[in-house]
Structure formats: C-alpha cells, structure tokens
Amino acid sequence: SCPKFTYNELWELETKFWDNFLYPANLEQAKVVNSTFFAENVQGRVDITRNFPGRELNTEYLFGLFTDPNSVSLLNVPVSYEITEFTANDYIAAATTVVMFNSSLFEIVVPVTIDTFIAWNDRQEILQYDATFRWFGFLLDTLVAAAAKKLGAPSRVEAITTLTHTLATGICQEHDKYCTGASKQYGDNAECMNFLTGSIRFGQDYELGRNTLLCRSVHQQMVQYRPEVHCPHIGPAGGGMCVDDQTYEEKALEKYFTNAPFVSGTP
C-alpha cells in the first residue's frame, strides 16, 4: 500500500531533494553511485531526454550530470533554486522549481524551470518521478545565442557550427580518456570528430534522448563514472540511449509508470 505523508513531510522531502541537486552537494551523491534518495526500482522520466530505470542510472543522471564546473556542457552546475509552485498529498508532490545554473562555458547564469511529479515510498525514497523542462526550446535558443556571443559567431547557423565543434571536441576528449579496450567506440580522435560533426544532427530541443550530438553531450558527463556502461551512449550506435526509437505518438501515449498510481486516492 502507498504511504500517507503529511503535506509538511512531503515539502521536506521535496526540498531535501533539491538541496542535494545543487552543486557541490550533488557531487557527494554522485560519488555514492547508489544514492539512497532513490528506491531500488525507481522509474524516472525526463521529457527532453528519456526514461531512466533503477537507482544507479538515476544517481548518475540526476546528481552526476551537473557536477563539473569546467566540463564542456551547455549547463554546468546548479547553484540555487526556488520552488514557486507546490501541492502535495499522500505520497505525491507536484512542484515547479526554478533552478539557477551557472554555465561556465558561456559565462552566464541562467534560470531553468523544471516541473516535477514525484512519488515516494514508505522508506522516503523516490519511487518514481516525471520531470518536464519548461520552455526548453527558448532556453536552448538562449544558450545558442550565448554561445554565438562567446565564440564570436555572427549568426545562429554559424553558432551551431562552432558549438557543434566545441561539444564534439569535449565528447571525443572524454572518449579518448575513458573509453578504452572493450569500451572503445571510435578508432581514433579524428574518426570521433568526423562522426559527431558530420554524421548526426545537432539536435532540437526535444532530442536529448535521440540520435543527436546534444544527446551524446549529455551522456558524455557520465562516462567517467561507469565507462563500460556509458561509452556506448556516446558512440556511433548510441547504446540504446541516443537512438531514434520512438515516434511522437509512442512517447505521448506510453504508460511508463508501474510502481504506483500517479493519481493518488484512486482505488
């Protein structure tokens, strides 16, 4: 049976999560690999990327993704947050959180609005969550414009070209450093660069879980934690993470969450 927390308890659980999402607290969680914030069988979904099952994967993606202030990344580290909308009952909380990210690559601090539904189990572990990045297309355009300014590119097209090269360089550096032996995806650095800059698309705002450069840029951040798992994600085949495996209808109609109802109080 699903637990019945008080409103205040759910507020505490919500804020505790976001407190640990911020840098450098997220670094401590990422190092654990199996964060106790998550249930063993946690189911996570992020609209712009894809579904993330299991504790290990969620620890890496939610806590490990934004731990390096110096990495080649669109959004480096989250530095503060404010919950602007919140309601909760039983074991579910719905919230809107505005997270300030420091993008050291582009030398800007940018607000990112994230809508979440989170369900907790009786051990106060996150059982499942559904997250949406609000206005992400607008955000991506803003980041590309910041890139244009920083990289000295006069137009959006040139900014994307320059940014493509910058992101690909970062991915290929990580590959050369961590993806060795059986985990190796590219013959050499040139092959890696050629593939990332010429064989796949840059990616639109909804394509961070599809066969794009943006998707591989996300997964690049995780390679250092478990190369044997994450190297394939930045490789040519996408490792099941950066692949065009869903139509729009399949995504919209998918019944993903099976751990508990996301409509509390249903019989």
MIKEMI-361786 format. One record per residue: residue in one letter; x, y, z of N, C-alpha, C in turn; residue number from 1. Coordinates in pm, 1 decimal. Each point is the difference from the previous one (the first is absolute). Layout:
a,X,Y,Z,X,Y,Z,X,Y,Z,NUM
...
# end
This chain:
s,83.9,-119.9,0.0,-83.9,119.9,0.0,87.7,125.3,0.0,1
c,-53.3,106.2,-54.9,77.0,123.6,-10.0,-5.2,77.4,131.7,2
p,109.8,65.0,36.8,4.4,72.7,127.2,-86.4,125.4,-2.4,3
k,-29.6,50.8,117.8,-73.5,125.6,11.7,84.6,97.1,82.6,4
f,74.3,82.9,-69.2,80.1,101.8,67.4,-85.5,125.1,19.4,5
t,39.3,84.1,94.5,-67.8,128.7,14.9,54.2,95.5,-106.7,6
y,-71.0,108.8,-18.4,43.0,102.0,-96.4,140.3,48.9,34.8,7
n,22.0,26.8,128.7,130.8,50.2,44.5,111.6,-100.7,-22.2,8
e,-30.6,-127.5,20.9,100.5,-104.7,-23.2,38.7,-5.1,-148.0,9
l,-99.3,14.0,-86.4,27.4,-1.7,-144.2,80.0,123.7,-43.1,10
w,-30.4,113.4,62.5,78.6,121.4,-27.2,146.1,-22.1,40.7,11
e,20.6,-62.5,116.3,136.5,-30.3,47.5,72.7,-93.4,-96.9,12
l,-70.8,-103.1,-47.8,60.8,-95.3,-94.3,38.4,70.2,-130.4,13
e,-88.4,87.2,-45.6,24.3,74.6,-124.4,122.7,90.7,13.9,14
t,3.0,78.8,107.6,111.3,94.6,17.0,131.6,-73.5,25.0,15
k,-7.6,-112.5,68.7,121.5,-79.3,24.4,59.5,-47.2,-133.1,16
f,-87.3,-39.4,-92.0,49.5,-40.7,-131.8,70.2,116.1,-69.7,17
w,-65.6,114.7,-6.2,58.0,113.8,-72.8,126.2,52.1,68.1,18
d,4.5,-4.2,133.1,122.4,39.8,71.5,119.0,-82.6,-48.0,19
n,-24.5,-128.6,-23.1,107.2,-90.6,-41.4,24.6,0.2,-150.3,20
f,-93.2,59.3,-74.2,16.3,13.5,-145.1,104.5,107.7,-31.7,21
l,12.0,97.5,91.3,92.4,111.6,-22.2,145.6,-42.9,14.6,22
y,85.8,71.8,-70.6,144.1,-19.9,12.0,49.4,73.2,125.0,23
p,90.6,-56.7,82.3,69.8,-127.7,-18.1,-63.1,-120.6,71.8,24
a,-118.7,17.7,60.5,-63.3,-114.2,69.2,-23.8,-116.3,-96.4,25
n,-33.4,33.1,-126.8,-27.5,-105.8,-98.5,122.9,-87.3,-26.6,26
l,117.5,59.2,18.7,125.4,-73.4,-20.5,11.6,-115.1,99.8,27
e,-40.3,27.4,124.8,4.2,-103.9,104.2,-94.8,-114.6,-34.6,28
q,-120.2,34.4,-47.5,-97.6,-102.8,-38.3,50.5,-81.0,-119.6,29
a,58.4,69.2,-97.2,48.3,-66.9,-121.3,109.3,-101.2,32.7,30
k,84.3,34.7,97.6,110.6,-88.5,38.6,-50.7,-130.4,60.3,31
v,-116.1,6.0,62.9,-59.2,-118.3,63.7,-41.8,-103.4,-104.8,32
v,-36.7,46.9,-118.7,-50.0,-79.7,-113.1,-139.8,-55.6,26.4,33
n,-23.7,-52.2,120.5,-134.5,-47.8,34.7,-59.7,91.7,106.3,34
s,-50.3,114.6,-39.4,-51.6,96.9,96.6,-124.9,-51.5,70.3,35
t,-3.1,18.2,131.4,-115.7,-44.3,79.8,-121.5,90.1,-21.4,36
f,14.5,101.6,-84.0,-116.6,81.8,-35.0,-99.2,-80.9,-83.3,37
f,52.1,-102.2,-68.1,-82.8,-75.2,-94.1,-29.4,-141.3,47.6,38
a,-120.1,-46.5,-30.3,-33.8,-140.2,22.9,79.8,-84.4,-98.8,39
e,23.3,-123.6,35.5,75.1,-91.9,-86.4,-65.2,-9.9,-138.3,40
n,-133.5,-0.4,-1.1,-75.3,-18.1,-125.2,-56.8,131.8,-53.9,41
v,64.1,111.8,33.7,-49.0,131.9,-41.4,-19.9,7.0,-151.8,42
q,-105.4,70.3,-38.5,-27.2,27.2,-141.6,1.3,151.3,-18.9,43
g,86.6,46.1,-88.8,7.8,143.2,-25.4,-23.5,30.9,-145.9,44
r,-58.5,116.2,-25.4,-19.9,43.6,-138.4,25.1,150.1,-9.0,45
v,78.3,38.5,-99.6,26.3,141.1,-26.1,-41.4,27.8,-144.0,46
d,-86.8,98.1,-18.3,-62.2,19.4,-131.9,99.7,21.7,-113.0,47
i,107.2,75.4,26.3,93.0,33.1,-108.7,103.1,-109.7,-25.2,48
t,12.0,-95.0,94.9,95.7,-109.4,-21.1,-76.1,-130.4,-19.7,49
r,-13.7,-81.3,106.7,-75.7,-124.4,-12.7,-25.2,-59.9,136.9,50
n,-32.5,-129.9,3.7,-31.0,-68.1,125.8,127.0,-53.3,65.6,51
f,3.1,9.4,132.5,115.8,-47.9,75.3,-44.2,-95.4,110.5,52
p,18.4,-131.0,-19.5,-37.6,-96.5,102.9,116.3,-33.0,93.9,53
g,-30.8,-20.9,127.9,100.2,-49.8,94.1,79.3,107.1,72.6,54
r,47.6,-37.3,117.2,67.9,93.2,90.4,132.3,53.1,-56.0,55
e,79.2,-89.8,-57.8,133.8,38.6,-45.9,-5.4,104.5,-110.7,56
l,-83.0,-27.4,-99.2,-15.4,90.0,-113.7,-51.3,136.9,44.6,57
n,-97.5,0.2,90.3,-57.7,126.1,46.3,97.3,80.4,84.7,58
t,81.6,-69.5,77.8,103.1,70.1,77.4,93.5,73.2,-95.5,59
e,40.2,-69.6,-105.4,93.1,59.4,-96.2,-62.7,116.3,-76.0,60
y,-125.2,-17.3,-42.7,-60.4,103.8,-82.6,-47.9,119.9,80.3,61
l,-61.8,-23.6,114.9,-53.1,113.9,75.0,106.9,70.7,81.7,62
f,94.3,-76.4,53.0,103.7,62.2,82.2,133.2,14.9,-73.6,63
g,35.3,-98.0,-84.2,130.8,1.6,-65.4,10.3,89.7,-121.4,64
l,-113.9,31.4,-59.5,0.5,75.1,-126.2,55.5,141.1,14.6,65
f,-27.0,62.9,115.7,35.7,141.8,15.3,104.3,22.2,109.5,66
t,108.4,-77.8,-4.7,98.3,7.1,108.4,132.8,64.4,-38.7,67
d,16.8,32.6,-126.4,130.1,51.3,-43.5,-10.1,142.5,-52.9,68
p,48.2,97.1,78.7,-9.3,140.1,-42.6,82.0,28.1,-126.1,69
n,95.4,-87.7,-29.4,90.7,26.8,-111.9,-22.3,-88.3,-122.0,70
s,-101.9,-84.5,4.4,-21.5,-89.9,-113.8,-58.1,76.3,-119.2,71
v,16.8,-58.8,-117.8,-60.3,57.6,-120.2,-146.0,-42.7,0.7,72
s,-86.4,90.7,45.3,-140.6,-34.3,21.3,-84.8,124.8,-15.2,73
l,-124.4,-17.0,-44.4,-89.1,115.8,-15.8,-33.6,61.9,135.1,74
l,-26.7,-85.6,98.5,-30.6,46.2,135.4,98.1,-68.8,94.3,75
n,85.1,74.9,66.1,101.2,-65.8,81.9,-50.3,-41.6,137.9,76
v,-24.7,97.5,86.8,-40.1,-38.9,135.7,-118.5,82.2,51.4,77
p,-92.6,-66.9,72.0,-111.7,70.5,62.6,46.8,63.9,130.8,78
v,-26.7,129.4,16.3,53.7,71.0,116.7,-106.0,44.3,101.2,79
s,-124.9,11.4,-44.4,-106.8,35.0,94.6,-134.3,-40.3,-59.5,80
y,-103.1,-4.1,85.3,-133.1,-34.3,-51.0,-108.0,69.2,81.5,81
e,-115.7,13.8,-60.8,-118.7,47.9,70.8,-119.8,-80.7,-48.1,82
i,-73.2,-57.8,95.2,-123.9,-70.7,-34.5,-110.0,105.5,-7.9,83
t,-56.3,17.6,-117.9,-97.3,107.9,-20.8,-144.7,-48.9,0.8,84
e,-19.1,-131.3,-21.5,-134.1,-59.9,3.9,12.7,-135.7,67.1,85
f,-94.5,-31.9,87.8,10.6,-127.6,71.3,-136.2,-43.1,53.5,86
t,-31.3,-126.2,-21.7,-115.3,-59.5,65.7,31.9,-146.5,21.8,87
a,-56.7,-58.0,107.1,38.1,-137.0,33.4,-105.5,-67.1,86.2,88
n,-15.0,-131.6,-20.1,-82.6,-78.9,90.8,38.5,-146.9,-7.7,89
d,-20.0,-68.8,109.9,32.8,-142.5,13.7,148.7,-27.7,-26.2,90
y,35.4,-36.3,-121.4,140.3,-34.0,-29.0,51.8,71.8,-124.9,91
i,-80.8,93.0,-51.8,34.2,69.3,-125.3,11.5,150.7,22.1,92
a,102.1,59.5,-61.1,11.1,145.6,-0.6,15.5,48.4,-143.4,93
a,-69.3,108.4,-31.0,15.7,65.5,-130.1,61.5,136.4,25.9,94
a,105.0,32.9,-73.2,69.2,125.6,26.2,55.2,61.8,-127.0,95
t,18.8,131.5,7.5,76.7,71.4,-101.1,118.9,60.7,72.5,96
t,118.1,-26.5,-51.1,122.4,48.2,63.5,82.9,76.3,-102.4,97
v,40.0,120.8,37.9,87.2,79.4,-86.8,142.8,-17.3,51.7,98
v,81.7,-65.0,-80.2,137.9,-29.5,39.6,94.8,91.7,-76.9,99
m,86.9,68.9,73.5,99.8,85.1,-64.7,123.0,-84.1,-32.9,100
f,35.4,-2.6,-127.3,117.3,-75.1,-45.1,111.8,96.1,-38.6,101
n,119.9,-34.9,40.6,116.7,76.3,-41.2,60.5,-69.5,-121.3,102
s,-8.6,63.8,-114.9,58.7,-57.1,-120.9,136.7,63.4,-21.5,103
s,103.2,-67.4,51.4,134.2,58.7,-8.6,51.3,2.8,-143.3,104
l,-50.4,-91.4,-82.7,41.6,-3.4,-140.4,-37.5,130.6,-70.8,105
f,-119.5,51.9,32.4,-47.6,122.0,-66.2,5.3,122.7,90.9,106
e,47.6,-21.8,123.8,12.7,108.8,97.6,-132.2,71.7,26.6,107
i,-104.6,-79.5,22.0,-129.7,57.1,37.8,-62.4,-83.8,111.7,108
v,-87.1,65.1,76.4,-82.9,-73.0,96.3,-141.0,4.4,-56.2,109
v,-62.8,-116.6,-12.1,-128.5,-7.1,-69.8,-103.1,-76.9,83.2,110
p,-124.7,51.9,7.6,-104.8,-72.2,73.0,-58.9,-112.5,-84.5,111
v,-18.4,-114.5,61.6,-60.0,-115.4,-67.3,-122.6,-42.5,80.9,112
t,-116.9,3.2,-63.7,-124.9,-32.0,69.6,-35.0,-146.6,-21.7,113
i,-11.6,-73.2,110.8,-23.7,-144.1,-7.0,-128.9,-35.6,74.4,114
d,-92.7,-62.6,-71.4,-125.2,-47.7,60.5,17.2,-147.1,34.9,115
t,-36.0,-37.0,122.5,17.2,-139.9,41.1,-121.6,-56.7,71.2,116
f,-26.6,-126.8,-26.7,-86.9,-82.7,82.3,92.0,-103.9,62.6,117
i,0.1,-8.4,132.4,84.9,-98.6,68.1,-85.6,-83.5,94.4,118
a,22.0,-131.3,-3.0,-66.5,-91.5,94.1,106.6,-65.5,87.4,119
w,-27.4,-5.8,131.3,93.2,-63.1,94.2,-59.1,-128.5,56.7,120
n,87.1,-93.6,38.0,-47.5,-121.4,67.0,4.7,18.0,151.8,121
d,-35.4,-104.8,74.9,-7.5,14.5,146.0,137.1,15.1,66.3,122
r,106.1,-21.5,-76.6,135.4,21.5,53.0,51.2,140.0,-35.2,123
q,-90.8,82.3,-51.0,31.9,137.4,-39.9,101.6,5.1,-114.8,124
e,-1.3,-103.7,-82.5,83.2,-3.0,-120.4,-87.5,39.4,-118.9,125
i,60.6,65.2,-99.1,-74.7,35.5,-120.7,-30.5,-128.1,-77.7,126
l,-129.2,-26.7,-14.0,-46.6,-121.9,-66.2,-13.7,22.2,-150.9,127
q,-44.4,119.6,-35.1,-8.1,37.5,-141.6,-11.6,151.5,-11.2,128
y,44.3,51.7,-113.3,-12.4,144.0,-23.9,-20.6,25.0,-148.5,129
d,-70.5,107.5,-28.1,-26.0,42.9,-137.2,42.1,146.5,-6.6,130
a,100.1,31.3,-79.4,53.6,136.2,-3.4,-10.5,61.1,-138.9,131
t,-38.8,126.6,-2.5,-13.1,74.6,-125.1,80.7,128.7,10.0,132
f,84.4,24.1,-99.3,73.0,126.5,-6.4,-87.6,99.7,-74.9,133
r,-52.4,96.8,72.5,-92.5,95.4,-60.4,75.4,101.5,-87.4,134
w,-54.9,30.4,-114.0,58.0,98.6,-92.9,141.1,-39.5,-42.7,135
f,24.1,-129.8,-15.5,136.6,-43.5,-28.7,48.8,44.8,-138.2,136
g,-93.0,10.6,-96.4,38.4,49.2,-132.4,53.7,142.0,7.9,137
f,-68.0,82.4,79.4,40.5,139.0,22.6,136.5,2.0,70.2,138
l,16.2,-88.6,98.0,127.2,-9.8,72.7,113.8,-39.3,-94.2,139
l,-25.2,-100.2,-83.7,103.9,-46.7,-92.1,41.4,111.7,-96.3,140
d,-98.6,74.2,-49.8,30.2,113.4,-88.3,82.8,105.7,73.2,141
t,-33.0,21.2,127.8,72.9,97.1,82.4,144.7,-43.8,20.4,142
l,18.8,-130.3,22.5,135.8,-53.7,17.1,79.6,8.4,-130.4,143
v,-68.2,-26.4,-111.6,67.0,9.6,-130.6,40.8,145.6,-27.4,144
a,-87.8,93.3,37.5,31.7,142.9,-17.0,119.2,39.1,87.6,145
a,4.1,-54.8,121.6,113.0,26.8,90.4,128.6,-58.9,-58.1,146
a,-15.1,-116.8,-61.7,114.9,-64.9,-63.9,51.0,84.9,-116.2,147
a,-94.6,53.3,-77.0,36.1,84.2,-114.8,83.9,118.8,46.3,148
k,-44.3,60.0,110.7,69.6,117.1,54.9,139.4,-39.1,49.7,149
k,4.6,-108.3,77.0,127.4,-44.5,60.4,97.2,-50.3,-106.4,150
l,-52.0,-72.2,-98.4,87.5,-60.6,-100.9,20.8,89.1,-122.6,151
g,-61.3,118.5,4.1,19.1,96.1,-108.2,-62.6,-40.0,-132.2,152
a,-116.7,-65.3,7.6,-69.6,-40.6,-122.9,-113.0,99.1,-28.3,153
p,-0.6,61.3,-118.2,-97.7,105.5,-28.0,-144.6,-46.8,-18.7,154
s,-21.1,-123.8,-45.7,-137.5,-45.2,-24.1,-29.1,-128.8,75.9,155
r,-128.5,-34.8,8.3,-39.8,-123.1,68.6,62.6,-122.6,-67.9,156
v,-2.9,-0.4,-133.4,55.4,-113.8,-75.1,148.0,-17.9,32.6,157
e,72.1,111.4,0.3,143.2,-7.0,32.0,21.9,-37.1,146.5,158
a,-90.9,46.9,85.7,9.9,-33.7,142.6,-16.4,-150.4,20.0,159
i,-97.4,-59.3,-69.6,-22.4,-145.1,9.5,122.2,-76.2,-51.5,160
t,57.7,48.5,-110.4,119.5,-64.4,-56.4,116.0,3.4,99.6,161
t,21.9,117.9,58.4,109.0,16.2,96.8,-26.6,-81.8,125.4,162
l,-125.7,4.1,45.7,-39.2,-74.1,119.9,11.9,-150.5,-23.6,163
t,-35.2,-42.9,-120.1,13.8,-141.6,-36.6,144.8,-44.4,18.7,164
h,90.6,82.2,-49.1,142.8,-33.2,10.5,45.1,-1.2,146.8,165
t,-47.0,97.9,76.9,36.9,10.1,141.6,-49.9,-121.0,78.9,166
l,-128.4,-34.6,-19.1,-58.4,-113.9,72.6,64.6,-131.6,-42.8,167
a,21.5,-15.0,-130.8,61.8,-123.0,-51.6,141.0,-17.9,56.1,168
t,73.7,109.0,7.9,136.0,-5.0,55.8,-3.4,-51.6,143.6,169
g,-96.6,51.4,78.2,-14.5,-43.8,139.2,-33.6,-147.9,10.8,170
i,-91.1,-46.3,-85.8,-41.5,-141.1,1.4,117.5,-89.9,-38.4,171
c,70.5,38.0,-104.6,111.6,-83.2,-48.4,115.7,-3.4,99.9,172
q,19.0,108.7,74.1,102.6,1.0,105.1,-35.0,-100.9,109.1,173
e,-127.1,-0.1,40.3,-45.2,-95.5,102.4,14.5,-143.0,-51.5,174
h,-35.9,-19.4,-126.2,11.3,-133.6,-60.1,145.3,-47.3,2.3,175
d,91.1,86.4,-42.6,142.0,-37.6,-4.8,53.8,-32.6,138.9,176
k,-53.8,69.9,100.3,49.8,-15.5,137.4,-53.9,-125.4,68.5,177
y,-130.0,-26.8,-17.8,-65.4,-105.9,78.4,-42.1,-124.1,-79.1,178
c,-27.1,16.9,-128.3,-56.2,-111.5,-77.3,110.6,-80.3,-68.3,179
t,56.3,-91.8,76.6,111.4,-80.0,-51.4,-39.2,-147.6,-2.1,180
g,80.8,-80.6,-65.3,-25.9,-144.2,-4.2,-134.2,-30.6,-61.6,181
a,-79.7,-80.6,71.1,-131.3,-42.3,-50.6,-98.9,115.9,-9.6,182
s,27.2,108.8,73.7,-91.9,114.8,1.4,25.9,100.0,-112.3,183
k,105.8,-21.7,-76.3,38.5,93.4,-107.5,-106.4,4.6,-109.7,184
q,-38.0,120.3,-39.8,-106.3,18.8,-99.8,52.0,49.8,-134.8,185
y,112.0,70.2,1.8,55.0,59.4,-122.1,146.2,-41.7,-15.6,186
g,42.2,-17.6,-124.9,138.3,-39.6,-27.4,101.6,99.4,53.0,187
d,-28.8,128.5,-23.0,87.8,104.8,51.9,-78.9,130.0,13.0,188
n,68.4,104.1,45.7,-65.2,128.0,24.3,-61.5,58.4,-126.8,189
a,69.5,-14.7,-111.6,-50.4,54.4,-127.5,-130.1,-67.4,-41.9,190
e,-6.3,-131.5,19.5,-122.1,-74.3,-34.1,-116.2,45.4,88.1,191
c,30.1,22.2,126.6,-100.2,48.8,95.4,-51.6,136.8,-43.0,192
m,91.0,92.3,-28.8,-38.3,135.2,-41.6,-79.3,-1.2,-130.6,193
n,44.7,-80.1,-95.1,-69.6,-8.3,-128.9,-143.0,-48.8,16.5,194
f,-17.0,-101.6,85.1,-134.0,-53.8,20.4,-90.5,103.2,67.8,195
l,48.3,59.0,108.4,-83.0,91.4,79.0,-32.3,130.0,-72.8,196
t,90.7,45.1,-84.6,-24.2,127.1,-69.8,-64.3,-18.0,-137.2,197
g,7.9,-123.5,-54.9,-49.9,-18.2,-135.7,-105.8,-105.1,-23.1,198
s,-10.1,-97.1,91.5,-90.0,-113.6,-26.9,-132.5,4.9,75.3,199
i,-10.7,86.3,100.6,-125.4,10.1,76.3,-42.6,145.9,9.3,200
r,-125.4,21.4,32.3,-48.4,137.0,11.0,34.1,58.9,138.1,201
f,1.6,131.1,6.5,28.3,70.9,125.1,-107.0,-33.8,103.8,202
g,-125.6,5.8,-43.9,-111.1,-35.7,88.2,-88.0,118.2,34.4,203
q,-130.4,-25.0,4.1,-95.0,102.7,40.7,-26.9,-12.8,149.8,204
d,-84.4,90.2,50.7,-19.5,6.7,145.0,-60.1,-126.4,61.6,205
y,-68.0,-81.0,-79.7,-60.6,-122.4,54.4,85.3,-123.6,-28.4,206
e,120.6,20.6,-50.8,79.0,-112.8,-50.3,124.0,-34.0,83.4,207
l,-4.2,25.0,129.4,114.7,-31.8,84.2,1.8,-147.5,41.2,208
g,-95.9,-76.6,-55.0,0.8,-144.7,20.0,-6.2,-70.6,-134.8,209
r,36.7,72.4,-105.3,-7.3,-56.3,-135.1,139.0,-0.9,-65.4,210
n,6.5,-39.5,-126.6,129.1,-16.8,-67.5,58.8,135.1,-41.1,211
t,45.0,75.5,101.2,47.5,136.6,-22.2,130.9,26.3,73.6,212
l,62.2,111.1,-36.2,119.5,45.6,70.2,-36.9,44.8,141.6,213
l,-113.1,68.5,13.8,-42.6,46.9,132.4,-16.8,-116.1,97.2,214
c,-55.3,-110.7,-47.6,-17.4,-117.2,85.5,135.7,-51.9,47.1,215
r,92.0,-11.8,-92.1,133.2,-51.4,37.1,73.6,96.6,91.3,216
s,-30.6,127.5,-12.5,60.1,99.3,89.0,-50.0,-19.5,143.5,217
v,-127.2,-37.1,14.1,-56.1,-30.8,132.6,70.8,-122.0,58.3,218
h,10.5,-104.2,-79.1,54.7,-127.2,49.4,150.6,4.1,23.3,219
q,65.7,91.9,-66.1,143.9,17.7,19.0,32.7,25.6,147.5,220
q,-89.4,71.5,68.3,26.6,36.4,139.9,4.9,-122.7,91.6,221
m,-61.9,-109.4,-42.8,-8.4,-119.9,84.2,108.3,-102.6,-27.4,222
v,71.9,17.4,-110.0,98.8,-100.2,-42.3,101.6,-30.3,110.6,223
q,43.8,103.5,69.7,102.3,-18.0,103.8,-46.4,-90.9,113.8,224
y,-130.5,-4.1,26.3,-49.9,-80.2,111.9,0.3,-149.8,-30.5,225
r,-51.8,-36.0,-116.7,-3.0,-142.0,-39.3,22.8,-10.2,-150.8,226
p,127.1,2.9,-40.9,30.6,-1.6,-144.3,-63.1,-117.7,-73.5,227
e,-2.0,-117.4,64.2,-52.1,-118.8,-68.9,-148.4,14.0,-32.4,228
v,-70.5,80.0,79.3,-143.5,22.5,-22.7,-23.1,117.4,-94.8,229
h,74.3,107.8,20.4,-31.4,125.1,-69.2,76.7,26.7,-129.2,230
c,113.7,-66.5,-20.3,72.7,21.1,-126.8,-86.3,-30.9,-123.1,231
p,-78.6,-109.9,2.6,-85.8,-26.8,-116.7,-99.8,112.6,-29.7,232
h,-38.9,76.7,103.6,-98.0,107.4,-18.9,57.2,115.1,-82.6,233
i,132.2,17.8,4.9,60.9,107.6,-79.5,56.0,-53.9,-132.2,234
g,-12.6,-131.3,-20.7,49.6,-63.4,-122.2,-95.5,15.1,-117.2,235
p,39.9,-49.0,-117.0,-81.2,14.3,-121.7,-139.3,-61.0,10.8,236
a,-13.0,-112.0,71.3,-130.0,-68.1,7.7,-91.5,56.9,108.4,237
g,54.5,81.2,89.1,-82.0,65.7,102.5,-33.1,-84.3,121.3,238
g,36.7,-127.2,-2.4,-13.6,-85.4,118.2,-138.2,-9.1,62.2,239
g,-104.3,18.2,-82.6,-136.0,-8.6,53.9,-45.8,126.0,71.9,240
m,88.3,98.2,13.7,-35.4,125.6,67.5,-13.1,117.0,-97.7,241
c,87.8,4.4,-98.5,-5.3,106.3,-101.8,-42.6,-61.3,-132.7,242
v,-124.6,-44.1,-3.4,-52.3,-69.5,-118.0,-140.1,50.5,-34.6,243
d,-33.6,-7.7,-128.3,-133.6,40.7,-45.4,-92.9,-121.2,8.4,244
d,-44.3,-31.7,120.3,-75.5,-124.1,19.7,-147.5,21.6,32.4,245
q,-45.9,125.8,-2.0,-139.6,26.4,34.9,-61.9,102.8,-92.7,246
t,-122.8,-26.2,-40.7,-74.3,102.7,-73.1,-59.0,95.4,103.2,247
y,-50.2,112.8,-46.7,-65.2,94.9,89.8,-117.2,-66.3,72.4,248
e,-82.7,-72.6,-74.6,-117.9,-64.6,59.6,40.2,-99.8,108.0,249
e,105.1,-76.6,-26.5,46.3,-98.4,98.2,43.8,68.6,128.9,250
k,67.6,111.2,-14.9,46.1,73.5,117.7,-118.3,56.8,78.3,251
a,-91.8,61.5,-72.4,-113.4,66.0,65.0,-94.1,-98.5,69.3,252
l,-14.8,-118.6,-56.9,-96.9,-96.7,52.9,61.9,-107.6,88.7,253
e,131.0,1.9,14.5,67.3,-104.9,77.0,-47.7,-3.9,145.1,254
k,-34.8,-119.3,47.4,-38.1,-18.9,140.3,124.9,-51.4,72.4,255
y,81.8,92.4,43.7,131.3,-37.2,52.5,-1.6,-37.5,148.6,256
f,-75.9,74.9,78.5,8.9,-16.2,145.7,-84.8,-115.8,51.5,257
t,66.4,-96.4,63.0,-70.7,-119.3,49.0,16.9,-21.9,150.0,258
n,84.3,79.8,65.7,25.9,-21.8,142.8,-116.9,40.2,89.0,259
a,-67.0,108.0,-38.1,-113.0,50.0,79.4,-82.9,91.5,-88.6,260
p,-129.4,16.5,32.9,-80.8,93.7,-79.3,51.6,142.7,19.2,261
f,1.3,78.2,-106.8,37.1,140.8,12.5,-123.6,86.8,25.5,262
v,-114.3,-64.7,14.4,-121.8,68.4,44.1,-28.6,-57.7,137.4,263
s,33.4,75.2,105.1,-14.1,-57.9,134.1,-147.5,-9.5,37.6,264
g,-30.9,-97.2,83.3,-137.8,-17.5,44.4,-83.7,-84.1,-93.2,265
t,60.4,-48.7,-110.4,-77.2,-86.7,-89.5,-4.8,-139.9,59.3,266
p,-112.9,-68.1,-13.5,-13.4,-133.4,58.9,89.7,-101.5,-70.4,267
# end
